[in-house]
Every structure is written in C-alpha cells, then in structure tokens.
Amino acid sequence: MADKTDKRPRSGGAPPADGRPAKRADAERTITAILDAALECFGTSPDATVTEIAKAAGVGRVTVYGHFDSLPAIVDALLVRSLTEADATFATLDLESGTAAEAMNRLLHAPWLLGRYQGLLAAATAHLGPEKVRRLHDQVFARIEAVVARGRTTGEFRTDLPLPWLTASIYALAHAALAEADAGRVGREEAAELLSRTLLGLLREPAQP
C-alpha cells in the first residue's frame, strides 16, 4: 500500500520549507522497519498480528496504521517487496547462458528460494488468497517460463505438455518445497536440490519404453 504521507516536491527550485523531503525519508524508514519486523514475525508464526509487528518494529499500532490500513496491506507490501528482490536476484543469473537445464538449476538454487522468507507464503495465502498471490508472482515466473520456452525450442525440454501447465507445475512444486522447508521437514538446501531434480525430471522428455 502506498505511503499516505507521500507528497513529492515539485521539480526545480529550493526544497519546500515545511521539511517534506525529510518527512518522506522518515516515513520510508518507518515503512522499511515495519516490513522488516513483519518478515521476522511471520518467520516465527504466519499468524502474527499487527500488535506483534508494531512491537517488533519498535513503533505503536497507530504508527503502523498510519502507513498500512490493515494486516493484509502489510502482507501485500511485504510480498511485493520480496518478489521484487527475487526478480532482481534472477536478473543477475545470466539465464541466457549455458543450457536451459543449467539455467533452470541456477534459478532453483537462487538465494531468494533458500533465503529469509520463512512463513511469508503461508501468511500471504491466508490474508490475500491464493489467486492474488499467484498474480503477484507473474513477473518472477515470466523469467522461469522464458527458460522453459528456450529449453523446448532447443529440444532439451518436453513439448508434449502445454507450457502454461508446466509453469503451473513449477509454481506448485516450488511452493511445496518452501512449505516443507518452512515446516522443518527438510533443510532449505535439501529442498532446493530436491526441487531441482524433480522439476528437471518433469521437464525432460520421458524415456521411451
């Protein structure tokens, strides 16, 4: 959710005398602190409350509600931020080099997947609903879909199943791996390795009998 205090100064001339740029910087720091605290709280429990998030951020509930009008709004902003970070990570992986299988393996072992977002998927699904969570993933999964499409063109990946179905399968399996890691049933490195092996097996042409 956008910061309600965002009033950008006009271009040119001296900064406004009322200190709005400084207020904007203070607001951004507060928003960052709230989102960082929310991530920490969701890592402990996807059912974290606004009160718990405010306490972890070192601010009052009134301050939190000054920037986010509800708990789902906090979750929405946090998920958007995490997916933006993921997309930035994916952009550094040079997905056009090497084979499509190598690029897919790099994607599935990316730090974003193994990183610090424990509990966020469960919180997002609970507060935003699975359909919105899926839509928010569109930009990130466009990169994954592009790697799959390249592999289909080069003959590395199967073409007997529709591309949207393969993408949906990757989405489901990736989040299943995250859920298993979040629950502590597998380590995060192990989850990434299992996910990579499973998906590459799915994407390749089945052996002929």
C-alpha positions, 0 to 999 in steps of 0.5 A, spaced: 500 500 500 502 506 498 505 511 503 499 516 505 504 521 507 507 521 500 507 528 497 513 529 492 516 536 491 515 539 485 521 539 480 526 545 480 527 550 485 529 550 493 526 544 497 519 546 500 520 549 507 515 545 511 521 539 511 517 534 506 523 531 503 525 529 510 518 527 512 518 522 506 525 519 508 522 518 515 516 515 513 520 510 508 524 508 514 518 507 518 515 503 512 522 499 511 522 497 519 515 495 519 516 490 513 522 488 516 519 486 523 513 483 519 518 478 515 521 476 522 514 475 525 511 471 520 518 467 520 516 465 527 508 464 526 504 466 519 499 468 524 502 474 527 498 480 528 499 487 527 500 488 535 506 483 534 509 487 528 508 494 531 512 491 537 517 488 533 518 494 529 519 498 535 513 503 533 505 503 536 499 500 532 497 507 530 504 508 527 503 502 523 496 504 521 498 510 519 502 507 513 498 500 512 490 500 513 490 493 515 494 486 516 493 484 509 496 491 506 502 489 510 502 482 507 501 485 500 507 490 501 511 485 504 510 480 498 511 485 493 517 487 496 520 480 496 518 478 489 521 484 487 528 482 490 527 475 487 526 478 480 532 482 481 536 476 484 534 472 477 536 478 473 543 477 475 543 469 473 545 470 466 539 465 464 541 466 457 547 462 458 549 455 458 543 450 457 536 451 459 537 445 464 543 449 467 539 455 467 533 452 470 538 449 476 541 456 477 534 459 478 532 453 483 538 454 487 537 462 487 538 465 494 531 468 494 528 460 494 533 458 500 533 465 503 529 469 509 522 468 507 520 463 512 512 463 513 511 469 508 507 464 503 503 461 508 501 468 511 500 471 504 495 465 502 491 466 508 490 474 508 490 475 500 488 468 497 491 464 493 489 467 486 492 474 488 498 471 490 499 467 484 498 474 480 503 477 484 508 472 482 507 473 474 513 477 473 518 472 477 515 466 473 515 470 466 523 469 467 522 461 469 517 460 463 522 464 458 527 458 460 522 453 459 520 456 452 528 456 450 529 449 453 523 446 448 525 450 442 532 447 443 529 440 444 532 439 451 525 440 454 518 436 453 513 439 448 508 434 449 505 438 455 502 445 454 507 450 457 502 454 461 501 447 465 508 446 466 509 453 469 503 451 473 507 445 475 513 449 477 509 454 481 506 448 485 512 444 486 516 450 488 511 452 493 511 445 496 518 445 497 518 452 501 512 449 505 516 443 507 522 447 508 518 452 512 515 446 516 522 443 518 521 437 514 527 438 510 533 443 510 532 449 505 538 446 501 535 439 501 529 442 498 532 446 493 536 440 490 530 436 491 526 441 487 531 441 482 531 434 480 524 433 480 522 439 476 528 437 471 525 430 471 518 433 469 521 437 464 525 432 460 522 428 455 520 421 458 524 415 456 521 411 451 519 404 453 
